[in-house]
Amino acid sequence: MRTIKNIFVHCTATPQHTTIEQLQAAFRRRGWSAPGYHYVICPTGRIVKLLDDIFIANGVAGHNEHAVHVAYIGGIDSQGRAVDNRTCAQRSALQTQLRVLLTRYPGAHILGHRYISPDRNRNGRVDAWERIKACNCFDAATEYAGLRPVRQE
């Protein structure tokens, strides 16, 4: 079993009508042997598992060995600009999936992909101008700071 230290939240940086099959085809075109995400949240709230957690996904270069990746379909507007366009169903399903993962991996940190960028001014945080990617289009660490694991009965 892998040691999971981080749960990365992503957007797919695609239109919301993108299908799972189209995402998987894009990974293959990149020559990846594994998908970029373990779980994908569809606009309807359906959670699709692309890869078992025991396997390493290609979500964040240099940070995949100890990570699980969850993405929501969307993240761009009709002009291709970064935008948080999660549906209500996606917001709910994403929160549910993150709670499940926190239960499975106690102590793991929830981070947005965009925060794995260099801290160029060395102020201890990745400022907006330092981000290599806009992905995930919202501050996942702040939004999910109070999220707790699923309560075990």
C-alpha positions in Angstrom: 0.0 0.0 0.0 1.2 3.5 -0.8 1.7 6.2 1.8 -0.7 9.0 0.8 0.4 12.4 2.0 -1.6 14.7 -0.3 -5.0 14.7 -2.0 -4.8 16.9 -5.0 -7.9 18.6 -6.3 -7.9 19.4 -10.1 -10.2 20.7 -12.7 -9.9 19.0 -16.1 -9.5 22.4 -17.9 -12.1 21.2 -20.4 -15.7 22.2 -21.2 -18.2 20.7 -18.8 -19.7 18.6 -21.5 -16.4 16.6 -21.8 -16.9 12.9 -21.4 -14.8 10.4 -19.4 -13.9 8.7 -22.7 -12.5 12.1 -24.1 -10.5 12.6 -20.9 -9.0 9.1 -21.2 -8.2 9.6 -24.9 -6.4 12.8 -24.0 -4.2 11.0 -21.5 -3.4 8.4 -24.1 -2.5 11.1 -26.6 0.0 12.4 -24.1 1.6 9.0 -24.0 0.7 8.5 -20.3 0.5 4.9 -19.1 -1.8 6.0 -16.3 -4.5 8.7 -16.2 -4.0 12.0 -14.6 -6.6 11.4 -11.9 -7.8 8.6 -9.7 -11.4 10.1 -9.5 -13.4 12.4 -11.8 -16.5 14.3 -10.7 -19.0 14.7 -13.6 -21.3 17.8 -13.8 -24.1 15.5 -12.6 -22.2 14.6 -9.4 -21.4 11.1 -10.6 -18.0 10.0 -9.3 -16.0 8.0 -11.8 -13.0 6.0 -10.6 -10.3 5.9 -13.3 -7.5 4.3 -11.3 -7.3 2.4 -8.1 -5.5 4.3 -5.3 -2.8 1.7 -5.1 -1.5 2.9 -8.5 0.3 6.2 -9.2 -1.6 8.6 -11.4 0.0 11.4 -13.5 -1.6 14.3 -11.7 1.3 16.5 -10.5 4.7 15.9 -11.9 7.2 15.1 -9.1 4.4 14.7 -6.5 2.5 11.6 -7.6 4.1 8.8 -5.6 2.4 9.9 -2.4 -0.8 11.4 -3.8 -4.3 10.7 -4.8 -5.9 13.0 -7.5 -9.5 14.1 -7.8 -10.7 16.3 -10.7 -14.0 17.9 -11.6 -14.9 18.2 -15.2 -14.8 21.8 -16.2 -12.6 24.7 -15.1 -12.7 26.8 -18.2 -15.3 29.1 -19.8 -16.4 29.3 -23.4 -13.3 31.3 -24.3 -10.9 28.9 -22.5 -10.3 31.1 -19.5 -9.9 29.6 -16.0 -13.2 29.7 -14.0 -14.6 27.9 -11.1 -17.7 26.5 -12.8 -18.4 23.5 -10.6 -22.1 22.6 -10.5 -23.9 22.2 -7.2 -23.8 18.5 -7.7 -20.0 18.6 -8.4 -19.4 20.6 -5.2 -21.3 18.1 -3.1 -19.8 15.0 -4.7 -16.3 16.5 -4.5 -16.7 17.2 -0.8 -18.1 13.6 -0.2 -15.2 12.1 -2.1 -12.6 14.1 -0.2 -14.2 13.1 3.1 -13.9 9.4 2.0 -10.3 9.9 1.1 -9.5 11.6 4.4 -11.0 8.6 6.2 -8.9 6.3 4.1 -5.7 8.4 4.5 -5.7 10.1 7.9 -3.3 13.0 8.0 -3.3 13.6 4.2 -3.4 17.3 3.1 -5.9 18.6 0.6 -4.2 20.8 -1.9 -5.1 22.4 -5.3 -2.8 21.5 -8.2 -2.0 25.2 -8.6 -0.2 25.3 -5.3 2.5 23.1 -6.5 4.4 25.9 -8.1 7.6 27.6 -7.0 7.5 30.2 -4.3 9.6 32.6 -6.3 9.7 35.4 -3.8 10.2 32.9 -0.9 7.4 34.4 1.3 6.2 31.0 2.4 3.1 30.9 0.0 2.5 30.5 -3.7 1.0 33.9 -4.7 -1.4 34.2 -7.7 1.4 35.6 -9.9 3.6 32.6 -9.1 1.2 29.9 -10.1 2.2 27.8 -13.1 -1.4 26.6 -13.5 -4.8 28.0 -12.7 -6.1 24.5 -12.0 -8.2 24.0 -9.9 -9.7 27.5 -10.2 -10.5 27.9 -6.5 -8.6 27.7 -3.2 -9.1 24.1 -2.3 -6.9 24.2 0.8 -9.0 27.0 2.3 -12.4 25.6 1.1 -11.7 22.2 2.6 -9.7 23.2 5.7 -12.5 22.2 8.0 -13.4 19.0 6.2 -13.5 16.0 8.4 -13.3 12.3 7.6 -16.5 10.2 7.2 -17.7 9.4 10.7 -17.2 5.7 11.5 -20.3 4.2 13.2 
